[in-house]
Structures are given as C-alpha cells and as structure tokens.
Amino acid sequence: MKPYSRRMFNTTLAGGLLAMGMPLPLTGQGGGSQVKKLGVALVGLGSYSTYQLAPALQQTAYCHLAGIVTGTPQKARQWMQTYGIGAEHVYDYDSFDRIAADKAIDIVYVVLPNSMHAEFSIRAAKAGKHVICEKPMAMNVGECDAIMAACREAGVKLGVGYRLHSEPYTREVKRLVREQAFGRVRFVGADAAYISAGNPDQWRLDKSLSGGGALMNMGVYAIQSCIYGCGKNPVSVSAREFSTRPDYFRDTDETITAQFEFPGGTVGQMMTSHNAQANRLYASCDRGWFELQPANNYGPLSGRTSEGPMSFPHESQQKLQMDDFARHILEGTPNRAPGEMGKRDMVVVEAIYRSIREGGKAIPIDLPEGYGMGG
C-alpha cells in the first residue's frame, strides 16, 4: 500500500487549486501581465475574520482585502493600520449601503451572527456586489430563498462559506465517490463536535442570534460530509436530541444524532455536539472504504483508504475557497459552494429539527436529484 502520488494530486485537483489555474492576463503600464485581483470587504471583524480570513487574503492570488465593515471604531483603526486600508473603504452597519459606490470592492463576505446573514447578503447584492455568506447560509429556508432572489435580481454571484469544497482531501473524497473507485457507497457516517467551555452568553448559545445550537454550527459540516461522502441528497431523516448540561445549554441544542436514508438504499448517520470532541468522515463501499480524520477543522486534514493513506500538501482552506470564488467570477469556473447548497442544507436542518419535535419520526426530504451539489 502506497500513498497517493503527487501526480494523482495534480490530476484530482485540476481546475480547483490555484497552481492548476491559468491567471487572467491584464496588461499593466510596463506591458507585462498580472493576475486580476478582486477586492473583498469583510463584514464583521470577529475571530474568524481576524484569525482566518484576513490572513488568508494576504496569500490569495485572485482577490485581496479591500475594505471592512464593523460597528467598533477601535477595531476599524486597528485594521486600517495593520492592513493599510484607507478610511474611504471603511464602513459601519448604518453606512454599509454606501459600499455601492466603492469601486475598489467587488465581493462582500458576510461574517456576522446567523441572524444577520440574510439582511447583509441582500443589502450587498442590492449594492451590486458579489456575495459570500458564511455558513449556515441563513436562519431558515425562506431567508435562503430571499438571498438567492436578491442576487439573481442584481446579477451578482453568490457563494456560501463552505471552505472544505476547495480543500484537497475533501476534493479527493468527492472524486472517489464520483468515479466509484471502491464501488457504490453503502454506509456513510460523519461526526462534527467540540466542547464549548467558554462564555455561556456567547452569541452561538443565543437562539435569537444563532437559530439553533450545535446543529446550526458544527452540524452543517456533518450533513455536508454525509452528502458528499455518498454523492447524493438524503430522502429522509430521523433524529434525536440529548442534553447533559441543560444549565449551560439553556437556549440551544447540545447534542444531536440523525440517521439518513439516501437513494439506492445507502444509509447515513451523523452526530454533532457542543459538548463532545469528534471530527470524522467514514464511508464503507462495495470494495473498500475511505476515511477523513480530522475531516472538518482548519487543517491540515488527514485521510486514508482501504488501499493506503492519502497525502496532500496543506494550504489555507480560506485562501483556496476565496480564490475559487474569485475565479468563478473572473473566469466562469465552477461555483464550489453555490447558494443552492446553503439552501439544501437548511432544508435538511429543518427536517432534523422537525423529527426531534415529533419524537424521532422519519421526515421526508424533498430535494431534486443533484440539487446544491456545486462544482
């Protein structure tokens, strides 16, 4: 058994990683060529923007940090100094709509609490900016529809912040499934969980801001893993909720397990929690198996199959994700995580919550074949 080769890595990721894409040529003053870079404005300067997105935008080849939106003047000053952002590209939430006249900004990345995703994604679209909305896409399916409609009407592109679809191990899993390298997937399981031991007043534990608990946060990764781990959308789900720390998780779900039925008889199982440690995707097929563990953190990920280990170089997932979206705009490459994917996952989330309310009853999931799979 030998590791996947560099050649396989290149073949698998052709068109997906920057190293495999041709830059868009632009003639500069010196007559040479350079890569077209789109300007990105981050809306919300919390920990994800601070420690993941902003550093990644210093590495991206097709986009760059061009503006910020924050309600905290001190943060605005710090970011302006750190990243050399001019005052004319800094907005607060009230002045946000003036971003329409800012020609330096092409993409707005909404990195706010879930309850604000729809409002600012729609306002960004109306301002004529392409939109990346962090996961989960919205609080419910209706808000997803409203975001998608606003982007269609404005003629702008919409992506969801599902970074893993640009990540090489995940791309390899999707290839194994698509090409049936080990035959048909019979069983797929996914766990995504961490222990929340911090501030009980954080916004993720406030249902009015988050829309739910572990399921709306880590659970979407487990849902995604089950779906791309077998290449199909589920047709039904039954679910249960458990709580061992009800005083801490007063308003949101702590732990949820769910069982999926997929077309063709494939069975899926997932677990998500804010009070456990888990990070795995596993699939059993006709002629073998594959696994990612860890499967959904910021990396590096790790994977293996019944034929041997996977081995891919690690790059910032956020860098790959944002460059993929920029290339989708510039070159028409596939949208790795379109709005339909975010809506599909909210359809599944709502079915899971309904099953819990109805005592674990199996709830049908009505999705068109292939809906929301992305590129």
N, C-alpha and C positions, 0 to 999 in steps of 0.2 A: 504494500500500500504506500503510495507516494503522494505528497501534497500536490494541489492544483498548481499548474505551471504559470509562469509569467505570461506565456503565450495565451493560455486559456483566459487569464485575467484580462488581457487586451481584447481578446475576441468577445468575451462576455460583456465587457463594458463599452464596446464601440458605440460611439454616439452618446454615451452617458457621462463620462468623465471629461474634464477639460482637456486632458492630454490627448484625447482621441478626437477632439473637435477642431475644425479649422476656424481661426479667428475671422471676424468680419473686417475686411480691409477698408481702411479710411486713409485718404491721402492727407498728410499733415503739411505744414509750411515747408518742411525740408524735403518734401516729395517722397518720404518713406511711408510705410504702412504701420498702423497701430490698431489695437483692439478697441472697438466701440464699447464704452462703459456707460451703463445706465445708472442714474442717480437714485439712491434708495433713501427714504426717510423712515426712521423708526418711530412708531407711535407708542409711547410708553417706555420708560427707561428703568425698568425693574431689573432683577438679577439676570434674566435670560438675555435681554438686550445688552446688559453691561458685560457679562462674562462669556457670552457665546456669540451673539450676532455681530456686535461691533468689532470684536477681534477678528471674526471671520471675514468681515468686509474689508479688512486690511490685506487679505490674501486673495480675494476674488479677482478673476480676470475679466469678467463681463459686466460687473456692477461695482459700485463704491458707495460709501456712506456720504450722503449729500445734505441731509437735514435731520432734524429731530423735532419731536412733539412731546412736551412734558408740562405738567402742572406745577413743577417745583423749580423756581428760579435758580436755586443753588445748583441743582443738577445741570440745568442749562449752561450755567457759567463753566462748570467743570468739564462738560463735554465739548464746549466751544474751544476751551483751552487745550484739551487732550487731543482732539481730532481736527483742530483748525477749521471749525465750522463758523461761517460768518453769521452775524446777527440776522441778516435778511433770510436765512434758511432755518430759523428757529421759531417754533410756534407753540402756543399753549392750546388747550382744548377749545377755548372760546374762539380763538383766532384761526383755528385749523383750516377753515374753508378758504382762507386767503392763499393756501398752498396751490390753488388752481393756477395762479399767475406765476408760479415759481418754475421757470423753465429748466432749472438745474435738477429738479426732482421728477423722475419718471415712474417710480414704484413706491407705493406706500405699504409698509409692513406693519400690520396691526398686532401689537404685542401687549394687549390690555387684558384685564379680567374678562371672563367669558361673557358677562352681561353687556359688555361694551363692544363686542366684536361686530355685531350687525350694524350698529349706529355708525361706527367709524369706517367700516368697509364700504357702506353705502355712501357716506359723505366723500370718501376718497374716490369712488367711482364717479360720482357727480362732478368732482373736481377734474375729471379727465385723467386720473392716474391709474395705472395698473395696480392690482391689489394682491398682496399675500396676507392671508388671515391665519393667525396662529391657531393651532388645534385646541379644543374642538372648535369646529367652524362657527357654531352658534349655540344658543340655549335650547333650540328645538328645530324641527324640520321647517316650520313656517319661516323662521328667520333665515335659514339657509336659502330657501326659495327667494326671499326678498333680496338677499345679497346677490345671488346669481342673476336675478332680473335686472338689478341696478347696473351690474357690469355689462350685461348684454345691451341694455339701452344706451349705455355710454360708449360702447365699442371698445372696452378695455379688457385685458386678460385678468383671470382670477386663478390664484393658486392657494392651496392650503399648506400650512407649515409642517408637512409630513416629511421631515428631513431624511428618514430612512430609505425612501424610494430612490434617492440619489447615492446611497451608500453601497459599497461593492458586495458585502456579504448578503445583504438583502436582495440586491440585483441578481446575485447568483442563485439564491433560493427561487426567485421568480423564473429564472431560466430553467432550473431543474424541473420545476412544475410544468412550465410551458412545453418543454421538449420531452416530458415524461421519461426523464433519464433513468428513473427507478420504477417505471410503470405508474399506474394510477395511485394517487394518494388515497389511502383507506381511512386513516385517522390523523388528525392534526390537533395538537394541544399547545396552548400559549398561556404564560403567566407573566404578569407585569405588576409589580408591587414594591412598595418601600414603606419603612416605618416613619410615620410622622410624629416627631417628638418635640416639635418646636412650639411656636406661639399658637395657642388654641383660638386666637382671634384673627389668624391669617385669613386672607380672602378666600382661599381654597376650601375652608371649612365653613364658609358663609353661603348657604344655598342661594340666596338672592343674587350673589355675585358669580358663583360658580355653576349653578344649575344642578349640581349634584356633587358627589364626593369622589371616591376612588374611580368609579366608572367613567366619569367625565374627564378625569385627569389621566391616570395610567391605563384605564380600561380600554380607551380607544386604541392603544398600542396592541393589546391582546386581541381585540376584534380584528384589527388590521392583519396581525400575524396569522390568525386562523384563515382569513380570506386569501391572502397571497400565498399562504402555506399550502393551499389546495387549489388555488386559481379559480374559485367560484364564490358567488354570493350565497349566503345561507337562505334556506327556505322556511326555517322555523327555529325558535329558540325557547328554552325553558330555563329559569334562573331562580336563585335563592340569595338572600342577603343575611349576613351574620355580623354581630357586633359583640366584641369582648371589652370595649372601653366606651360604654354609652355616655359617660360623663364628658369625655373628650370629644367624641363624635356626636354631638348633640343634634346637629342640623343636617348632617350629610352621611352617606353610606360609607361604612368602614371596609367591608369585605363582601365581594360578590363572586359567585361562581355561576357559570352558564354552560349549557350544552346546546350545540348547534346540530341541525340536520342540513346537509348540503345535497345538491342534485347528484344522482347516481349512487346514493347510499353512503357517501363519506360522512363520518362522524367527527365533530369538533368539540373541544372542551376548553374553557378559559377560566382563569382566576385573576382577580385584581383586588388590591387592598392598599389601604394607607396604614396597615398595622402588621405587615409581613414583608419579608425580603424574597423577591422572585423575579427572574429575568431570563425567560427561556422560550424558544420555539422548537417543537419537535414534530416530525411527520413520519408516519410509517406507510410504506408503499408496497406495491406488489413484489418488488425485487430488491428492496433495501430500505434505507431510511436516511434522513438528514436532520441536522440539529444546529441551532444557533444558541450559544450560551456564553456570555451575555448576548441578548438579542435586541435590546431597545435602548440602551444607555448611549451616552455621547461617544463611546468608543475608547479604545479600539474594541470591536466586537470579535467574537471567536466562533468558528464553525467547523463542523466535521460531517462526514457522510459514512455510510457503510463501506465505502471504498477508500476512505482516508481523510485526513484533515484538509480543510480549506486554508488558503494563505493569501491574503491580500494586504497591500500596504495601507496604512491608516492615513486619512486626511480628514480635516474638519468636515463633519457632516453638514454643518450650516453653510460652509463655503460651497460645497458641491451642490447643495439644494438651491442656494440663491443664484449661482451661476447657471444651473439648469433652467431656472425660471427666466433669467435674463436672455439666455439663448433661445428659449421658446418665443420670446417677444421679438428678438432680433432676427432669428434665422428660421423660425417656424418648426423647430424641433419639438418632439412630443412634450406635452404638459404632464410631468410626472405625477402631480397631485392636483387635479382639477377640482373645481367646486362640486362637481357631481360626486366625487369621492367623499368630500366632507359631508354632503347631504346623506349619502348612503350610510355612513357610519352613524349619523344621528337617527336614521330610520331604525337601525339595529339597537342603538341605545334606548330609544323609546320603547321598542318591543321588549327589551330586557326589563326595564322598569315596570312595564305593564304586567309581565309574567310574575314579577315579585309581588305586585299588588294583588294578583289573582292566585296566590298560593303556589306558584311554580308551574302553572298551566303552560302548555306549549302554545306559543303565539306564532301564527303565520307571519312570514316576512315577504312582502310582495315587491320584488325588485326585478327589473328586466335583466335578462342574461347579460353578463359583462358590464352592467351599469357601474360607473365610477371606478373602473379598474385603472385608468390612467395609462400613461405611456411608459 
